């Protein structure tokens, strides 16, 4: 096998070589020899009796279409493959042209605004919008305190001043 592979490498007129059907062991040996020689190798065929190996030189590696033809059990014909490719391209162009012709504006059966008018209202958004005011008390802290821009020290001093004013403004009968 090594001699046959080296002869194949030396022969510049051959791009690929097909071997006769062989057993699993022989195929694995041939794949190893081809890998060491720097060739691409593929096995094709249906069952163990008709399975064969093909070697390809690296510069003439097979295309996906060629491999698919060999897997189907067909002989590779470049002219036939070119015709198939052209037919596929033409079919794709025709399909694209027909899809562009079929594209039209999609009209809904009903207007969603009518359907959901009980949720979104019937007036325009600008008319329906109103300025939002925060609640006077939200949680435990009045909103006015949340807008307070004083520092903590200033707020504490003001609270102390209010307490002092309350103590000194208490009527005399309440004092002990």
C-alpha positions in Angstrom: 0.0 0.0 0.0 2.8 2.4 0.8 4.4 1.8 -2.6 1.0 2.4 -4.4 0.5 5.6 -2.4 4.0 6.8 -3.2 3.5 6.0 -6.9 0.2 8.0 -6.8 2.1 11.0 -5.2 4.8 10.8 -7.9 2.3 10.7 -10.7 1.5 14.3 -11.5 -1.2 13.4 -14.0 -3.5 11.9 -11.3 -5.5 14.0 -9.0 -7.4 11.2 -7.2 -7.2 7.5 -7.0 -10.0 5.0 -6.3 -9.1 1.7 -4.7 -11.1 -1.6 -5.0 -13.5 -2.5 -2.2 -11.6 -3.8 0.8 -12.1 -4.8 4.4 -12.1 -2.6 7.4 -8.5 -3.3 8.5 -7.1 -2.7 5.0 -9.1 0.6 4.8 -7.8 1.8 8.1 -4.2 1.0 7.1 -4.7 2.8 3.8 -6.1 5.9 5.7 -3.1 5.9 8.0 -0.6 5.6 5.1 -2.4 8.5 3.3 -2.4 10.7 6.4 1.3 10.2 6.8 1.9 11.0 3.1 -0.2 14.2 3.4 -3.1 13.0 1.3 -6.8 13.3 1.9 -8.7 10.0 2.1 -12.4 9.1 2.2 -14.3 5.9 2.4 -17.4 5.4 0.3 -19.8 2.6 -0.2 -22.9 1.0 1.4 -21.8 -2.1 3.3 -18.5 -3.8 4.3 -18.2 -5.7 1.0 -18.6 -2.8 -1.3 -16.8 -0.1 0.8 -13.8 1.5 -1.0 -11.3 4.2 -0.4 -10.5 7.2 -2.5 -7.3 9.3 -2.1 -7.1 12.9 -3.1 -4.0 15.1 -3.4 -4.2 18.1 -1.0 -4.2 20.6 -3.9 -7.1 18.8 -5.5 -9.3 18.3 -2.4 -12.9 17.4 -3.3 -15.7 19.8 -3.0 -18.8 19.1 -0.8 -20.9 18.4 -3.9 -18.3 15.9 -5.1 -18.2 14.1 -1.8 -22.0 14.0 -1.7 -22.1 12.4 -5.1 -19.6 9.7 -4.0 -21.6 9.1 -0.9 -24.8 8.6 -3.0 -22.9 6.0 -5.1 -22.8 8.3 -8.2 -19.8 9.1 -10.3 -18.7 12.8 -10.1 -19.4 14.8 -13.2 -18.2 18.4 -13.0 -20.4 19.6 -16.0 -23.5 18.0 -14.4 -22.6 19.6 -11.1 -22.2 23.0 -12.8 -25.7 22.6 -14.4 -27.2 21.7 -11.0 -25.6 24.7 -9.4 -26.9 27.0 -12.1 -30.4 25.6 -11.8 -30.3 26.1 -8.0 -29.1 29.7 -8.5 -31.9 30.4 -11.0 -34.5 28.8 -8.7 -33.3 31.0 -5.8 -33.5 34.1 -8.0 -37.0 33.3 -9.2 -38.1 32.6 -5.6 -36.6 35.9 -4.4 -38.4 37.7 -7.3 -41.7 36.1 -6.5 -41.4 36.8 -2.8 -40.7 40.5 -3.6 -43.8 40.6 -5.8 -45.9 39.0 -3.2 -44.9 41.4 -0.4 -47.7 43.8 0.2 -48.7 45.9 3.1 -50.2 43.8 5.8 -53.5 45.2 7.0 -54.8 44.1 10.3 -58.4 42.9 10.6 -59.1 45.3 13.4 -57.5 48.3 15.0 -56.0 47.4 18.4 -56.8 50.9 19.7 -60.5 50.1 19.3 -60.1 46.7 20.9 -58.2 48.0 23.9 -59.8 51.4 24.2 -61.1 50.5 27.7 -57.4 50.1 28.8 -55.6 52.9 26.9 -58.4 55.4 26.5 -59.7 57.1 23.5 -58.1 60.6 23.8 -54.7 61.4 22.4 -51.7 60.8 24.5 -50.9 64.5 25.0 -54.4 65.3 25.9 -54.7 62.4 28.3 -51.4 63.1 30.0 -51.5 65.2 33.1 -48.8 66.6 35.4 -48.0 64.2 38.2 -48.0 65.5 41.7 -46.4 63.5 44.5 -48.7 62.6 47.4 -48.5 65.0 50.3 -47.4 62.1 52.5 -45.8 59.0 51.0 -45.0 56.4 53.7 -43.9 57.9 57.0 -42.0 60.9 55.7 -43.9 63.9 54.3 -42.9 64.8 50.7 -41.9 68.3 51.8 -39.2 66.8 54.0 -37.9 64.7 51.1 -37.4 67.9 49.1 -35.4 69.4 52.0 -32.0 70.5 50.8 -30.6 71.4 54.3 -27.7 69.6 55.8 -28.2 67.3 58.8 -26.7 69.9 61.2 -29.0 72.6 60.0 -32.0 70.4 60.4 -31.0 69.3 63.9 -30.4 72.9 65.0 -33.8 73.9 63.8 -35.5 71.0 65.7 -33.7 72.0 68.9 -34.8 75.6 68.4 -38.4 74.5 68.1 -38.2 72.5 71.3 -36.7 75.3 73.2 -39.5 77.6 72.0 -42.1 75.2 73.1 -40.6 74.9 76.6 -40.4 78.6 77.1 -43.9 79.2 75.6 -45.7 76.8 78.0 -48.3 78.4 80.3 -47.2 78.6 84.0 -50.0 76.3 85.3 -48.6 73.3 83.5 -45.2 73.6 85.2 -44.7 71.7 88.5 
